[in-house]
Amino acid sequence: MNKQEIINAVVKADNNHFFVLAGPCAIEGKEIANEIAGELVEICDRLQLPLVFKGSYRKANRSRLDSFTGIGDEKALEILADIGKKYNIPTVTDIHESAEAAIAAQYVDVLQIPAFLFRQTDLLVAAANTGKIVNIKKGQFASASAMKYAMDKVTESGNDQVLLTERGNMFGYGDLIVDFRNITEMKSFQKPVIMDITHSLQQPNSSTGVTGGKPELIETIAKAAIAVGADGLFIETHPDPSKAKSDGANMLPLNQFESLMKKLIRLKQAI
């Protein structure tokens, strides 16, 4: 599938198939980003899965001041743009302030609104005004019904290309749970719904200032999401999560990606 075919598959959400947003948490450098992208493209081509390559050009939401935030905005965005051109696939990255929307839109195809920021009107409107696809992550503190109003801010600004992402809800101070009713409710808004598998397995607010996770449950959450009708899956992956510069504790090892996708395809076919 070429880039436009993938974009069409994502925004139109075929009930018989699912699509994937996958890649590293952050763009760590050109070599590692291309290694991950190349492997994902090869796998998804074999399995006929629409792939959107994911990478944050900057990590604004960090626990500690000394946490990795990026290699430089322009450098990271150029890597994303190069990957999109090289592999003829769409790319997605996060934006955090309204001024970033027009900048990032020059390099990527999908602008992602982080969960903590999903109520920020100026940010949503700025993303909408770029004409790019806008992926809104549901806040960890919010119900599915709240996402309708976030979606409306984009569509009423003249952009109908909206994706909605479930990423779990806070459970106490240091854990997240997934209420799969949220996927069903958000699908009633007639927009594609994505399950952010890896972020929903985070264990935030650690006393060390480094977010933990439960990657051993990735397959469980992914299967449940497909079973209840998620249109797409968001998965952060890395060749060696222990060496990833951001969110390694809840990433899927890259060498496990194909096996997981095959299981999920069989599950989707059975459903």
Steps between C-alpha positions, in 0.01 A plus 500: 500500500624849423462801726169621361350152514602471864355842584173397335494175697559688825241775462234267358558215751401172336324278757660189348856617564701708744785745451810566709675810632841369604854614562726620780382731775745770395720561197842411643699533180489431127655152508280349769184665362568352155580160648163493675309643203658258255410198711144620558444575132628157399273323751191707425547460124514122545191499718317768296456721804470878448790655693545856628852550636504666841772702668491802732730776381506641852392360835346786694336293776790367707518405867842653565695794364788270396273264301562469124287743303638471147784548253377840379163582347604565141739206489236258631227634272728465199563136592124441512455669163783296348348175628165595352658563160738203506234242584198680350306481827323758717660617824363631830647711778379682812454874531474682832432867424286663232803661332647153436209385283592687183869416546452125548241487220776581251666167583234244602155381395332456838514741795448333837351678799645362826256369760577767758422768240185366336285784640730779374278688256772709334711188441212305346396788276857561386539132413167504314603806299801319351269266309695201629345197668463569873535215748360595842603291801243474777615646831594255774248685717213511248206293388433405141211746484742789552671412172197606299563863592869475416404348165245774439766768546687351203202425275334836569828663396452346157706181528312170493812280513499400866625189681416428864738307725434314824804481732367389838387684810690575819445247777634643822829684478721258310301278268260504206204283410323462165122526492420340166155657504680818394584350160137410435376842610756690293415291193145636529646841402560355152877552503778239493598392851852393594622309805830632634624171637841589638411826675200336666750269673705780652555527873553876543594710803780271611705617798809474277358749250510238224171357371466123531281261306363150445604402145416136573133602463536653151353192330210487747400863446546472123280191472228658714508818289458306176224291657291806593545665162797739508574627149869553562779419744770733631817317604837640596780262410880493509774247418615517864244667730750496788712748301214717374535861608131539580224265626711185464325340798176444309625448143462191283833349389517541123573130446160416652298733276434261210393212722253723684354641177445150360304401811290817482427451130375147572286634783354773278420246229327275753286788623 
